[in-house]
Amino acid sequence: MIMSPIETTDPAAELAKAQSHLDRLLKLQQHADDQAAGAGMDETTSNENNDAATSLYKRAKEAQEEIQFIQLQRDVINLVNDTVKNSQRDGVVNDGGAEAALSIAKDQCTSLGLVLIRHANHHGNNTKMGQLYVKLMAWYTNLHKDTRQMTCNLFRAHLQKETPEYPSNLQSSTVIADIFSPSSAQQTHQQQQQKLWLDVAKCLIELQIVHDAVQMVQTRPIDSNKHLSTQWRFDIVDELCRPIAERLRYHFLGEQSGLFTASSASSPGGVELDKVSTMDRLPEWLFRYLREIMENHGAHSVVMIEGVQPLTDAVIDSLLE
């Protein structure tokens, strides 16, 4: 159980006590430094004062680490309390459907991720805090994995239901862009299912933004120029490209396409491919098909530019509030 390391205590009182202790130690250390700077001090007195200052600094450092540990405990306790309150507010999960369950899981995952980001630089030399941080990271990793999978499954279901023709025509791309538009949340005529899909899309983006931030802050010191892995991909873009990949596979790579039967193959214009093999023409046809989808069917200009980009900006703004 992840909460096992947390003792039953009053975090606010312990934090105030530790902070007061640290302030007193820092004042004593400053007083020792002022005395050391005075004229006429012999070597023995100077060494004694230096030893006292070192001891005070060590005790102050320990007090500071204790404060940081208590702050992490407090944040985790608040996280658990907020999760319970949200569950009670939203009612029984089964009554709210899959989207309600996703909302609760996403809120918990995001809150835990923000706690990990906030305390990423404090657990390196603090044994107690380091142990708790590792357990919280394991909790977050499993929670994010399950929540992300739930979100992807719901996103695919809504995509298939709302725009089954996508990406075969421009109208299907326009439907996606309209649903993802930031102003769509204020439209009273928007259907309930479309609103649910919009919420799922926001969850998918928020989960990835927070997860990537958690991964980046684990490197100490944090490099402001650090880039994400070359394998980094945007989940919502992957999900919107999935139907395109499936159509490519159906039209060009499946047995029903006839592309690998050279004797019966012909070009789109009806010219028999007597000397040019099907495989030689495959890259050309793939390029033409992709260009048709991206440019004429709006998969890029409409879905990505008018839909995904504004939605991503809106999610980022909400996280920065």
C-alpha positions as CSV (number, residue, x, y, z in Angstrom):
1,M,0.0,0.0,0.0
2,I,1.6,3.3,-1.0
3,M,0.4,5.2,2.0
4,S,2.1,2.9,4.5
5,P,5.2,5.1,5.0
6,I,3.0,8.0,6.1
7,E,2.4,8.2,9.8
8,T,-0.8,9.6,11.3
9,T,0.2,13.1,12.3
10,D,-0.7,16.7,11.8
11,P,1.4,17.9,8.8
12,A,0.7,21.6,9.4
13,A,1.8,21.5,13.0
14,E,4.9,19.4,12.2
15,L,5.8,21.8,9.4
16,A,5.5,24.8,11.6
17,K,7.6,23.2,14.3
18,A,10.4,22.2,11.9
19,Q,10.3,25.7,10.3
20,S,10.6,27.4,13.6
21,H,13.5,25.1,14.6
22,L,15.3,25.9,11.3
23,D,14.9,29.7,11.7
24,R,16.4,29.5,15.2
25,L,19.4,27.4,14.0
26,L,20.0,29.9,11.1
27,K,20.0,32.8,13.6
28,L,22.5,31.0,15.8
29,Q,24.7,30.3,12.8
30,Q,24.6,33.9,11.8
31,H,25.5,35.0,15.3
32,A,28.5,32.6,15.2
33,D,29.6,34.0,11.9
34,D,29.4,37.6,13.2
35,Q,31.6,36.6,16.2
36,A,34.1,34.9,14.0
37,A,34.5,38.1,12.0
38,G,35.4,40.2,15.1
39,A,39.0,41.4,15.6
40,G,41.5,39.9,18.0
41,M,40.0,36.4,18.1
42,D,42.6,33.7,18.8
43,E,43.0,30.5,16.8
44,T,41.5,28.3,19.4
45,T,38.4,30.4,19.7
46,S,38.1,30.6,15.9
47,N,38.3,26.8,15.6
48,E,35.7,26.4,18.3
49,N,33.4,28.8,16.5
50,N,33.9,27.1,13.2
51,D,33.1,23.8,14.7
52,A,29.9,25.3,16.2
53,A,29.0,26.8,12.9
54,T,29.5,23.5,11.1
55,S,27.4,21.7,13.6
56,L,24.6,24.4,13.3
57,Y,24.7,24.1,9.6
58,K,24.3,20.4,9.7
59,R,21.4,20.6,12.1
60,A,19.8,23.3,9.9
61,K,20.2,21.1,6.8
62,E,18.6,18.2,8.6
63,A,15.7,20.4,9.7
64,Q,15.3,21.6,6.1
65,E,15.2,18.0,4.8
66,E,12.6,17.2,7.5
67,I,10.5,20.1,6.3
68,Q,10.7,18.9,2.7
69,F,9.7,15.4,3.8
70,I,6.7,16.7,5.7
71,Q,5.6,18.9,2.8
72,L,5.7,15.8,0.5
73,Q,3.6,13.9,3.1
74,R,1.2,16.7,3.3
75,D,0.8,16.9,-0.5
76,V,0.2,13.2,-0.7
77,I,-2.4,13.3,2.1
78,N,-4.2,16.2,0.3
79,L,-4.1,14.2,-2.9
80,V,-5.8,11.2,-1.4
81,N,-8.4,13.5,0.4
82,D,-9.2,15.3,-2.9
83,T,-9.6,12.0,-4.7
84,V,-12.1,10.8,-2.1
85,K,-14.0,14.1,-2.3
86,N,-14.1,14.0,-6.1
87,S,-15.4,10.5,-6.1
88,Q,-18.1,11.4,-3.7
89,R,-19.0,14.5,-5.7
90,D,-19.2,12.7,-9.0
91,G,-21.2,9.9,-7.5
92,V,-20.8,6.2,-8.0
93,V,-18.4,5.5,-10.9
94,N,-20.7,2.8,-12.4
95,D,-23.6,5.3,-12.5
96,G,-21.5,7.9,-14.4
97,G,-20.2,5.6,-17.1
98,A,-16.7,5.1,-18.5
99,E,-16.2,8.8,-19.0
100,A,-16.9,9.6,-15.4
101,A,-14.4,6.9,-14.3
102,L,-11.9,8.3,-16.7
103,S,-12.3,11.8,-15.3
104,I,-11.6,10.6,-11.7
105,A,-8.6,8.6,-12.8
106,K,-7.2,11.5,-14.9
107,D,-7.6,14.0,-12.0
108,Q,-5.7,11.6,-9.7
109,C,-3.0,10.9,-12.2
110,T,-2.5,14.6,-13.0
111,S,-2.4,15.6,-9.3
112,L,0.1,12.9,-8.5
113,G,2.2,13.9,-11.4
114,L,2.3,17.5,-10.3
115,V,3.3,16.4,-6.8
116,L,6.3,14.5,-8.3
117,I,7.3,17.5,-10.4
118,R,7.1,19.8,-7.3
119,H,9.4,17.6,-5.2
120,A,11.7,16.3,-7.9
121,N,14.7,18.3,-6.7
122,H,14.3,17.6,-3.0
123,H,14.6,13.8,-2.7
124,G,18.2,13.2,-3.9
125,N,20.0,13.3,-0.6
126,N,17.1,12.7,1.7
127,T,16.8,9.0,2.5
128,K,13.3,9.0,3.9
129,M,12.0,11.3,1.2
130,G,13.8,9.3,-1.5
131,Q,12.1,6.1,-0.5
132,L,8.7,7.7,-0.5
133,Y,9.4,9.4,-3.8
134,V,10.3,6.1,-5.4
135,K,7.0,4.5,-4.2
136,L,5.1,7.4,-5.5
137,M,6.8,7.1,-8.9
138,A,5.8,3.4,-9.1
139,W,2.3,4.3,-8.2
140,Y,2.2,7.1,-10.9
141,T,3.7,4.8,-13.5
142,N,1.0,2.2,-13.1
143,L,-1.8,4.7,-12.7
144,H,-0.7,6.6,-15.9
145,K,-0.4,3.3,-17.9
146,D,-4.0,2.2,-17.0
147,T,-5.5,5.7,-17.4
148,R,-3.8,6.2,-20.7
149,Q,-5.1,2.9,-22.1
150,M,-8.6,3.7,-20.9
151,T,-8.4,7.1,-22.6
152,C,-7.2,5.7,-25.9
153,N,-9.9,3.0,-26.0
154,L,-12.6,5.6,-25.3
155,F,-11.1,8.0,-27.9
156,R,-11.2,5.3,-30.6
157,A,-14.8,4.4,-29.8
158,H,-15.9,8.0,-30.0
159,L,-14.0,8.6,-33.3
160,Q,-15.6,5.5,-34.9
161,K,-19.0,6.6,-33.7
162,E,-18.9,10.3,-34.5
163,T,-17.0,10.2,-37.8
164,P,-16.9,6.6,-39.2
165,E,-16.0,8.0,-42.7
166,Y,-12.8,9.7,-41.5
167,P,-10.5,10.3,-43.4
168,S,-12.3,9.5,-46.6
169,N,-13.7,13.0,-47.1
170,L,-13.4,16.6,-46.0
171,Q,-16.7,16.6,-44.1
172,S,-15.5,14.0,-41.7
173,S,-12.4,16.1,-40.9
174,T,-14.6,19.2,-40.4
175,V,-16.7,17.3,-37.8
176,I,-13.6,16.5,-35.8
177,A,-12.3,20.1,-35.9
178,D,-15.7,21.5,-34.9
179,I,-15.9,19.1,-31.9
180,F,-12.4,19.9,-30.8
181,S,-12.8,23.7,-31.1
182,P,-12.4,25.5,-27.8
183,S,-15.7,27.3,-28.4
184,S,-17.6,24.1,-28.8
185,A,-17.8,23.6,-25.0
186,Q,-20.1,26.7,-24.9
187,Q,-22.3,25.6,-27.6
188,T,-25.6,24.4,-26.1
189,H,-26.6,22.6,-29.3
190,Q,-23.6,20.3,-29.2
191,Q,-24.7,16.7,-28.6
192,Q,-23.9,15.0,-25.4
193,Q,-21.7,12.4,-27.0
194,Q,-19.7,15.0,-28.8
195,K,-19.1,16.7,-25.4
196,L,-18.0,13.4,-23.9
197,W,-15.5,12.9,-26.8
198,L,-14.1,16.4,-26.3
199,D,-13.5,15.7,-22.6
200,V,-11.8,12.4,-23.5
201,A,-9.6,14.2,-26.0
202,K,-8.6,16.8,-23.3
203,C,-7.8,13.9,-21.0
204,L,-5.5,12.3,-23.6
205,I,-3.6,15.5,-24.1
206,E,-3.3,16.4,-20.4
207,L,-2.1,12.9,-19.4
208,Q,0.8,13.2,-21.9
209,I,1.8,16.7,-21.0
210,V,2.1,15.9,-17.3
211,H,3.7,12.6,-17.9
212,D,6.4,14.1,-20.2
213,A,7.1,16.8,-17.6
214,V,7.5,14.2,-14.9
215,Q,10.0,12.3,-17.0
216,M,12.0,15.5,-17.8
217,V,12.4,16.6,-14.2
218,Q,13.9,13.3,-13.1
219,T,17.2,14.4,-14.6
220,R,19.2,16.4,-12.1
221,P,20.2,19.1,-12.6
222,I,17.3,19.9,-14.9
223,D,18.6,20.9,-18.3
224,S,16.5,23.6,-19.8
225,N,17.7,22.6,-23.2
226,K,16.9,18.9,-22.7
227,H,14.8,17.5,-25.5
228,L,12.4,14.6,-25.3
229,S,13.4,11.3,-26.8
230,T,13.4,11.0,-30.6
231,Q,10.8,8.3,-30.0
232,W,8.4,10.9,-28.5
233,R,5.0,11.0,-30.2
234,F,1.8,12.8,-29.5
235,D,-0.9,10.3,-28.5
236,I,-3.8,12.2,-29.9
237,V,-2.1,12.6,-33.2
238,D,-1.3,8.9,-33.2
239,E,-5.0,8.1,-32.6
240,L,-6.1,10.4,-35.4
241,C,-3.6,8.8,-37.7
242,R,-4.6,5.3,-36.9
243,P,-7.6,5.3,-39.3
244,I,-5.3,6.6,-42.0
245,A,-2.8,3.7,-41.4
246,E,-5.7,1.2,-41.4
247,R,-6.9,2.5,-44.8
248,L,-3.4,2.4,-46.2
249,R,-3.0,-1.2,-45.1
250,Y,-6.4,-2.1,-46.6
251,H,-5.9,-0.4,-49.9
252,F,-2.3,-1.2,-50.6
253,L,-1.0,-4.0,-48.4
254,G,-4.0,-6.4,-48.0
255,E,-4.7,-9.3,-50.2
256,Q,-8.0,-7.7,-51.4
257,S,-6.0,-4.8,-52.9
258,G,-4.7,-7.0,-55.7
259,L,-1.4,-5.1,-55.7
260,F,0.7,-8.3,-55.4
261,T,-1.0,-9.9,-58.4
262,A,1.1,-8.5,-61.2
263,S,-0.9,-10.2,-64.0
264,S,-4.1,-8.4,-63.2
265,A,-2.7,-5.2,-61.8
266,S,-3.3,-1.9,-63.5
267,S,-2.7,1.8,-62.8
268,P,-5.5,4.1,-61.6
269,G,-5.7,5.3,-65.2
270,G,-6.3,1.8,-66.6
271,V,-2.9,1.4,-68.2
272,E,-1.7,-2.2,-68.0
273,L,1.5,-2.6,-66.0
274,D,3.2,-5.0,-68.4
275,K,6.8,-4.1,-67.6
276,V,6.6,-2.0,-64.4
277,S,6.0,-4.1,-61.3
278,T,3.4,-3.3,-58.8
279,M,6.1,-2.9,-56.1
280,D,7.8,-0.2,-58.1
281,R,4.6,1.8,-58.3
282,L,3.6,1.3,-54.7
283,P,5.6,4.3,-53.2
284,E,4.1,6.6,-55.8
285,W,0.6,5.5,-55.1
286,L,1.1,5.7,-51.3
287,F,2.4,9.3,-51.7
288,R,-0.6,10.3,-53.9
289,Y,-3.1,8.7,-51.5
290,L,-1.5,10.4,-48.4
291,R,-1.4,13.8,-50.2
292,E,-5.0,13.4,-51.1
293,I,-6.0,12.7,-47.5
294,M,-3.8,15.4,-46.0
295,E,-4.6,18.2,-48.4
296,N,-8.0,17.5,-50.0
297,H,-9.6,15.6,-47.1
298,G,-8.4,18.0,-44.4
299,A,-6.5,15.5,-42.2
300,H,-3.7,18.0,-41.7
301,S,-5.1,21.5,-42.4
302,V,-8.5,20.9,-40.7
303,V,-8.0,18.2,-38.1
304,M,-4.5,19.0,-36.9
305,I,-4.3,22.8,-37.4
306,E,-7.9,23.8,-36.7
307,G,-8.7,21.1,-34.2
308,V,-5.8,19.5,-32.3
309,Q,-3.6,22.6,-32.0
310,P,-6.2,24.9,-30.4
311,L,-7.3,22.1,-28.1
312,T,-3.8,21.4,-27.0
313,D,-3.3,25.2,-26.3
314,A,-6.5,25.2,-24.2
315,V,-5.3,22.2,-22.1
316,I,-1.9,23.8,-21.5
317,D,-3.6,27.1,-20.4
318,S,-5.8,25.2,-18.0
319,L,-2.7,23.5,-16.4
320,L,-0.9,26.8,-16.0
321,E,-3.8,28.5,-14.2
